[in-house]
Amino acid sequence: MRSIVIRAYWDDPKHPSIECPLSDLMGFGQ
């Protein structure tokens, strides 16, 4: 699941406010 990356943008920035692997965001171990 580390190959799935979540990116979240607010107010049209050039860089994402959040960018992390799904497993890190959900708290899954490796």
C-alpha distance matrix in Angstrom:
0.0 3.8 5.3 5.6 8.6 11.0 14.6 17.6 21.2 24.4 27.9 27.2 26.3 25.5 22.4 19.7 20.5 16.8 14.2 11.1 7.3 6.3 5.7 9.1 10.6 10.3 11.2 8.9 10.1 8.9
3.8 0.0 3.8 5.4 7.0 10.1 13.2 16.5 19.9 23.3 26.7 25.8 24.4 23.3 20.1 17.7 18.6 15.0 12.0 8.7 5.1 6.3 5.7 7.7 10.0 10.9 11.4 9.7 10.2 8.5
5.3 3.8 0.0 3.8 6.2 9.8 12.6 16.2 19.4 23.0 26.1 24.8 23.5 22.1 19.3 17.2 18.8 15.6 12.2 9.9 6.7 8.0 8.9 10.9 12.5 13.6 14.8 13.2 13.9 12.0
5.6 5.4 3.8 0.0 3.8 6.7 9.9 13.2 16.5 20.1 23.3 22.2 21.4 20.4 17.7 15.1 16.6 13.4 10.5 8.6 5.7 5.7 8.0 10.2 10.6 11.7 13.8 12.8 14.5 13.5
8.6 7.0 6.2 3.8 0.0 3.8 6.5 10.0 13.2 16.8 20.0 18.9 17.8 17.0 14.0 11.4 12.9 9.8 6.8 5.5 4.2 5.6 8.7 9.4 9.4 11.6 13.7 13.7 15.5 14.9
11.0 10.1 9.8 6.7 3.8 0.0 3.8 6.7 10.2 13.5 17.0 16.4 15.6 15.5 12.7 9.4 10.3 7.2 5.5 5.5 6.0 6.0 9.7 9.8 8.2 10.7 13.4 14.3 16.8 17.0
14.6 13.2 12.6 9.9 6.5 3.8 0.0 3.8 6.8 10.3 13.6 12.7 11.8 11.8 9.1 5.8 7.4 5.4 4.5 6.9 8.9 9.6 13.1 12.6 10.8 13.7 16.3 17.7 20.0 20.2
17.6 16.5 16.2 13.2 10.0 6.7 3.8 0.0 3.8 6.9 10.4 10.3 10.0 11.2 9.1 5.4 5.7 5.0 6.7 9.5 11.9 12.0 15.4 14.5 12.0 14.7 17.5 19.5 22.1 22.8
21.2 19.9 19.4 16.5 13.2 10.2 6.8 3.8 0.0 3.8 6.8 6.6 6.6 8.5 7.4 4.8 5.4 7.1 9.2 12.6 15.3 15.7 19.1 18.0 15.5 18.4 21.1 23.2 25.7 26.4
24.4 23.3 23.0 20.1 16.8 13.5 10.3 6.9 3.8 0.0 3.8 5.7 6.6 9.8 9.5 7.7 6.9 9.4 12.3 15.6 18.5 18.7 21.9 20.5 17.7 20.4 23.1 25.5 28.2 29.2
27.9 26.7 26.1 23.3 20.0 17.0 13.6 10.4 6.8 3.8 0.0 3.8 5.9 9.6 10.7 10.1 9.8 12.9 15.5 19.0 22.0 22.3 25.6 24.2 21.5 24.2 26.9 29.3 32.0 32.9
27.2 25.8 24.8 22.2 18.9 16.4 12.7 10.3 6.6 5.7 3.8 0.0 3.8 6.6 8.7 9.0 10.1 13.1 14.9 18.6 21.4 22.1 25.5 24.4 22.0 25.0 27.6 29.7 32.1 32.6
26.3 24.4 23.5 21.4 17.8 15.6 11.8 10.0 6.6 6.6 5.9 3.8 0.0 3.8 5.5 6.8 8.0 11.3 12.9 16.7 19.9 21.2 24.4 22.8 20.9 24.2 26.4 28.5 30.6 30.9
25.5 23.3 22.1 20.4 17.0 15.5 11.8 11.2 8.5 9.8 9.6 6.6 3.8 0.0 3.8 6.8 9.4 12.1 12.6 16.3 19.2 21.1 24.2 22.8 21.4 24.8 26.9 28.6 30.4 30.3
22.4 20.1 19.3 17.7 14.0 12.7 9.1 9.1 7.4 9.5 10.7 8.7 5.5 3.8 0.0 3.8 6.6 8.8 9.0 12.7 15.8 17.9 20.8 19.2 18.0 21.5 23.4 25.1 26.8 26.7
19.7 17.7 17.2 15.1 11.4 9.4 5.8 5.4 4.8 7.7 10.1 9.0 6.8 6.8 3.8 0.0 3.8 5.3 6.1 9.9 13.1 14.7 17.7 16.2 14.6 18.0 20.1 21.9 23.9 24.1
20.5 18.6 18.8 16.6 12.9 10.3 7.4 5.7 5.4 6.9 9.8 10.1 8.0 9.4 6.6 3.8 0.0 3.8 6.7 10.1 13.6 14.8 17.5 15.4 13.4 16.8 18.7 21.1 23.2 24.0
16.8 15.0 15.6 13.4 9.8 7.2 5.4 5.0 7.1 9.4 12.9 13.1 11.3 12.1 8.8 5.3 3.8 0.0 3.8 6.5 10.0 11.0 13.7 11.7 9.7 13.2 15.1 17.4 19.5 20.3
14.2 12.0 12.2 10.5 6.8 5.5 4.5 6.7 9.2 12.3 15.5 14.9 12.9 12.6 9.0 6.1 6.7 3.8 0.0 3.8 7.2 9.2 11.9 10.2 9.3 12.9 14.5 16.1 17.8 18.0
11.1 8.7 9.9 8.6 5.5 5.5 6.9 9.5 12.6 15.6 19.0 18.6 16.7 16.3 12.7 9.9 10.1 6.5 3.8 0.0 3.8 6.4 8.3 6.7 6.6 10.1 11.3 12.5 14.1 14.2
7.3 5.1 6.7 5.7 4.2 6.0 8.9 11.9 15.3 18.5 22.0 21.4 19.9 19.2 15.8 13.1 13.6 10.0 7.2 3.8 0.0 3.8 5.5 5.4 6.5 8.9 10.1 10.2 11.7 11.4
6.3 6.3 8.0 5.7 5.6 6.0 9.6 12.0 15.7 18.7 22.3 22.1 21.2 21.1 17.9 14.7 14.8 11.0 9.2 6.4 3.8 0.0 3.8 5.5 5.1 6.2 8.5 8.5 11.1 11.6
5.7 5.7 8.9 8.0 8.7 9.7 13.1 15.4 19.1 21.9 25.6 25.5 24.4 24.2 20.8 17.7 17.5 13.7 11.9 8.3 5.5 3.8 0.0 3.8 5.5 5.3 5.9 5.0 7.3 8.0
9.1 7.7 10.9 10.2 9.4 9.8 12.6 14.5 18.0 20.5 24.2 24.4 22.8 22.8 19.2 16.2 15.4 11.7 10.2 6.7 5.4 5.5 3.8 0.0 3.8 5.5 5.1 6.2 7.8 9.1
10.6 10.0 12.5 10.6 9.4 8.2 10.8 12.0 15.5 17.7 21.5 22.0 20.9 21.4 18.0 14.6 13.4 9.7 9.3 6.6 6.5 5.1 5.5 3.8 0.0 3.8 5.6 7.9 10.7 12.4
10.3 10.9 13.6 11.7 11.6 10.7 13.7 14.7 18.4 20.4 24.2 25.0 24.2 24.8 21.5 18.0 16.8 13.2 12.9 10.1 8.9 6.2 5.3 5.5 3.8 0.0 3.8 5.8 9.3 11.7
11.2 11.4 14.8 13.8 13.7 13.4 16.3 17.5 21.1 23.1 26.9 27.6 26.4 26.9 23.4 20.1 18.7 15.1 14.5 11.3 10.1 8.5 5.9 5.1 5.6 3.8 0.0 3.8 6.5 9.6
8.9 9.7 13.2 12.8 13.7 14.3 17.7 19.5 23.2 25.5 29.3 29.7 28.5 28.6 25.1 21.9 21.1 17.4 16.1 12.5 10.2 8.5 5.0 6.2 7.9 5.8 3.8 0.0 3.8 6.6
10.1 10.2 13.9 14.5 15.5 16.8 20.0 22.1 25.7 28.2 32.0 32.1 30.6 30.4 26.8 23.9 23.2 19.5 17.8 14.1 11.7 11.1 7.3 7.8 10.7 9.3 6.5 3.8 0.0 3.8
8.9 8.5 12.0 13.5 14.9 17.0 20.2 22.8 26.4 29.2 32.9 32.6 30.9 30.3 26.7 24.1 24.0 20.3 18.0 14.2 11.4 11.6 8.0 9.1 12.4 11.7 9.6 6.6 3.8 0.0
